[in-house]
Amino acid sequence: MKVTVRIFGELTVILGNKHTLELLEGSNVGVLVNRLARMSDQTVSGFLGEHRIDDQEIAILVNGRNTELLDGLKTGLSDNDEIVFLIPTSGG
C-alpha cells in the first residue's frame, strides 16, 4: 500500500517535507515511524530527531485525526492515507 507522509516544523531538516512510501498491508503508525527513523539515520529508539514519539512531543495525524485519540502507534494504516508529523508549539 502507498501512503503520503507530510512533515512540518523542525523535523523537515532531518526528514524532508513530503514522501510517498510503500508499506506492507497491515502496517501501522509504529511501522511508519520506524521506517522514517531509518531513513533519517536515527540511532536512538523511540525518537525522531530530538523528539520522543510516545510522549506527545510529536503530533501524528492520520487523515486529519490525531493518533492519540485513536490507537496511538498501533493505529492502522490503509492505502492512500495521509500521515502528518508536526511538533506542537506553544508560547505567547
C-alpha positions in Angstrom: 0.0 0.0 0.0 1.1 3.6 -0.6 0.8 6.4 2.0 1.7 10.0 1.8 3.7 11.5 4.6 3.9 15.2 5.2 6.3 16.7 7.7 6.2 20.2 9.3 8.4 22.2 11.6 12.0 21.4 12.5 11.5 17.7 11.6 11.8 18.8 7.9 15.5 19.3 8.5 16.1 15.5 9.0 13.1 14.1 7.1 12.3 16.5 4.3 8.8 17.8 3.6 6.8 15.1 1.8 7.2 11.4 0.9 5.1 8.8 -0.7 6.1 5.5 0.8 5.2 1.9 0.1 4.3 -0.1 3.2 3.2 -3.7 3.7 -0.5 -4.3 4.1 -1.5 -4.3 7.8 1.2 -1.7 8.7 0.5 0.8 11.5 1.9 4.2 12.6 4.6 2.5 14.6 5.9 0.7 11.5 5.9 4.0 9.6 7.8 5.8 12.4 10.4 3.1 12.4 10.8 3.5 8.6 11.2 7.3 8.9 13.7 6.8 11.7 15.8 4.5 9.5 15.5 7.0 6.6 17.0 9.7 8.8 19.7 7.5 10.3 18.1 7.9 13.7 20.1 5.8 16.2 18.0 6.3 19.4 14.9 4.1 19.5 11.6 5.9 20.2 12.8 9.3 18.8 12.6 11.3 15.6 15.3 13.8 15.8 15.4 15.1 19.4 11.7 14.4 20.0 10.1 11.4 21.7 7.5 9.6 19.7 5.4 8.3 22.6 5.5 11.4 24.8 3.2 13.7 22.7 6.3 15.7 21.6 5.2 15.0 18.1 1.7 15.2 16.9 0.9 12.4 14.4 -2.3 12.8 12.3 -3.8 10.1 10.1 -6.2 11.7 7.6 -6.6 14.7 9.9 -7.2 12.6 13.1 -4.7 12.7 16.0 -3.4 9.2 16.7 -3.5 10.0 20.4 -7.3 9.8 20.0 -7.1 6.6 18.0 -4.8 3.7 18.9 -1.5 5.7 19.2 1.4 4.0 17.4 -0.9 0.9 16.8 -3.2 3.0 14.6 -3.7 1.0 11.4 -2.9 2.5 8.0 -4.6 2.0 4.7 -3.8 2.6 1.1 -3.8 6.3 0.2 -3.7 7.5 3.8 -2.1 10.9 4.6 0.0 11.0 7.7 1.2 14.3 9.1 4.0 14.8 11.6 4.3 18.1 13.4 5.7 19.5 16.6 3.2 21.3 18.7 4.3 24.7 19.6 3.3 27.0 22.5 4.3 30.4 23.6 3.0 33.8 23.9 
